[in-house]
Amino acid sequence: MVYERNMNGHSYVFDVDYGEEAEVARVIVRSDAAGREGLFLVDREGAIEAAEDLPGFGPNPLAADGLWPRPPQEAIEDARLIAEHKAGDD
């Protein structure tokens, strides 16, 4: 599931992904600028955590503070459902 948003003159794509982690799902965020991707992990309760310290992920080159924009609520909910499934709570 992919969601696109325009923010501060840039296009961001939020891609919900099953991921390798045991009980969380990923939301990978990409920008229209070259560079690394951002990563958020979402658990089965819908709690979201930035996790850009994993290999291949890093700070947002478009933001002075390096932070990626928070994924849209629809992406968080999709990731929450995946995490719930991974935990065996379906």
VEXVOLO-34509 format. One record per residue (C-alpha): residue in three letters; residue number from 1; x, y, z. Coordinates in steps of 0.02 Angstrom, whole numbers, plus 50000, padded with zeros to 5 digits. Example, Ala and Ser with C-alpha at 12.3 -4.5 7.8 and 13.67 -1.06 7.14 Angstrom:
<nodes>
rest->ALA&nr->1&xx->50615&yy->49775&zz->50390 $
rest->SER&nr->2&xx->50684&yy->49947&zz->50357 $
</nodes>
This chain:
<nodes>
rest->MET&nr->1&xx->50000&yy->50000&zz->50000 $
rest->VAL&nr->2&xx->50073&yy->50166&zz->49946 $
rest->TYR&nr->3&xx->50019&yy->50342&zz->49992 $
rest->GLU&nr->4&xx->50086&yy->50501&zz->49915 $
rest->ARG&nr->5&xx->50083&yy->50673&zz->49995 $
rest->ASN&nr->6&xx->50150&yy->50843&zz->49943 $
rest->MET&nr->7&xx->50228&yy->50937&zz->50088 $
rest->ASN&nr->8&xx->50330&yy->51098&zz->50086 $
rest->GLY&nr->9&xx->50350&yy->51090&zz->49898 $
rest->HIS&nr->10&xx->50411&yy->50910&zz->49894 $
rest->SER&nr->11&xx->50329&yy->50746&zz->49855 $
rest->TYR&nr->12&xx->50340&yy->50606&zz->49985 $
rest->VAL&nr->13&xx->50290&yy->50426&zz->49957 $
rest->PHE&nr->14&xx->50244&yy->50318&zz->50107 $
rest->ASP&nr->15&xx->50257&yy->50132&zz->50070 $
rest->VAL&nr->16&xx->50183&yy->50010&zz->50197 $
rest->ASP&nr->17&xx->50289&yy->49852&zz->50205 $
rest->TYR&nr->18&xx->50284&yy->49687&zz->50299 $
rest->GLY&nr->19&xx->50467&yy->49706&zz->50349 $
rest->GLU&nr->20&xx->50587&yy->49587&zz->50433 $
rest->GLU&nr->21&xx->50547&yy->49632&zz->50613 $
rest->ALA&nr->22&xx->50447&yy->49507&zz->50716 $
rest->GLU&nr->23&xx->50297&yy->49604&zz->50780 $
rest->VAL&nr->24&xx->50298&yy->49770&zz->50689 $
rest->ALA&nr->25&xx->50267&yy->49829&zz->50512 $
rest->ARG&nr->26&xx->50366&yy->49958&zz->50416 $
rest->VAL&nr->27&xx->50318&yy->50121&zz->50335 $
rest->ILE&nr->28&xx->50459&yy->50172&zz->50218 $
rest->VAL&nr->29&xx->50460&yy->50354&zz->50163 $
rest->ARG&nr->30&xx->50546&yy->50419&zz->50008 $
rest->SER&nr->31&xx->50563&yy->50594&zz->49943 $
rest->ASP&nr->32&xx->50577&yy->50667&zz->49769 $
rest->ALA&nr->33&xx->50759&yy->50712&zz->49809 $
rest->ALA&nr->34&xx->50900&yy->50589&zz->49792 $
rest->GLY&nr->35&xx->50959&yy->50513&zz->49954 $
rest->ARG&nr->36&xx->50914&yy->50390&zz->50087 $
rest->GLU&nr->37&xx->50744&yy->50330&zz->50138 $
rest->GLY&nr->38&xx->50660&yy->50355&zz->50306 $
rest->LEU&nr->39&xx->50586&yy->50216&zz->50410 $
rest->PHE&nr->40&xx->50447&yy->50207&zz->50538 $
rest->LEU&nr->41&xx->50400&yy->50051&zz->50634 $
rest->VAL&nr->42&xx->50218&yy->50026&zz->50685 $
rest->ASP&nr->43&xx->50162&yy->49900&zz->50816 $
rest->ARG&nr->44&xx->49994&yy->49812&zz->50832 $
rest->GLU&nr->45&xx->49926&yy->49952&zz->50944 $
rest->GLY&nr->46&xx->49968&yy->50082&zz->50812 $
rest->ALA&nr->47&xx->50115&yy->50157&zz->50906 $
rest->ILE&nr->48&xx->50240&yy->50229&zz->50782 $
rest->GLU&nr->49&xx->50427&yy->50251&zz->50803 $
rest->ALA&nr->50&xx->50557&yy->50324&zz->50686 $
rest->ALA&nr->51&xx->50694&yy->50196&zz->50653 $
rest->GLU&nr->52&xx->50817&yy->50274&zz->50533 $
rest->ASP&nr->53&xx->50967&yy->50191&zz->50615 $
rest->LEU&nr->54&xx->50946&yy->50029&zz->50517 $
rest->PRO&nr->55&xx->51061&yy->50004&zz->50366 $
rest->GLY&nr->56&xx->50997&yy->50091&zz->50210 $
rest->PHE&nr->57&xx->50892&yy->50217&zz->50305 $
rest->GLY&nr->58&xx->50940&yy->50390&zz->50362 $
rest->PRO&nr->59&xx->50891&yy->50571&zz->50390 $
rest->ASN&nr->60&xx->50781&yy->50673&zz->50275 $
rest->PRO&nr->61&xx->50894&yy->50775&zz->50160 $
rest->LEU&nr->62&xx->50752&yy->50900&zz->50130 $
rest->ALA&nr->63&xx->50725&yy->50949&zz->50313 $
rest->ALA&nr->64&xx->50846&yy->51057&zz->50413 $
rest->ASP&nr->65&xx->50815&yy->50947&zz->50566 $
rest->GLY&nr->66&xx->50833&yy->50786&zz->50464 $
rest->LEU&nr->67&xx->50662&yy->50722&zz->50518 $
rest->TRP&nr->68&xx->50545&yy->50635&zz->50400 $
rest->PRO&nr->69&xx->50362&yy->50687&zz->50398 $
rest->ARG&nr->70&xx->50244&yy->50577&zz->50497 $
rest->PRO&nr->71&xx->50155&yy->50450&zz->50386 $
rest->PRO&nr->72&xx->49971&yy->50481&zz->50348 $
rest->GLN&nr->73&xx->49848&yy->50398&zz->50465 $
rest->GLU&nr->74&xx->49792&yy->50278&zz->50328 $
rest->ALA&nr->75&xx->49970&yy->50211&zz->50311 $
rest->ILE&nr->76&xx->49987&yy->50193&zz->50500 $
rest->GLU&nr->77&xx->49823&yy->50096&zz->50508 $
rest->ASP&nr->78&xx->49876&yy->49980&zz->50365 $
rest->ALA&nr->79&xx->50042&yy->49948&zz->50454 $
rest->ARG&nr->80&xx->49951&yy->49917&zz->50619 $
rest->LEU&nr->81&xx->49844&yy->49783&zz->50536 $
rest->ILE&nr->82&xx->50000&yy->49699&zz->50467 $
rest->ALA&nr->83&xx->50084&yy->49703&zz->50638 $
rest->GLU&nr->84&xx->49927&yy->49631&zz->50717 $
rest->HIS&nr->85&xx->49930&yy->49489&zz->50590 $
rest->LYS&nr->86&xx->50115&yy->49457&zz->50620 $
rest->ALA&nr->87&xx->50081&yy->49445&zz->50808 $
rest->GLY&nr->88&xx->49945&yy->49317&zz->50775 $
rest->ASP&nr->89&xx->49801&yy->49427&zz->50834 $
rest->ASP&nr->90&xx->49688&yy->49411&zz->50682 $
</nodes>
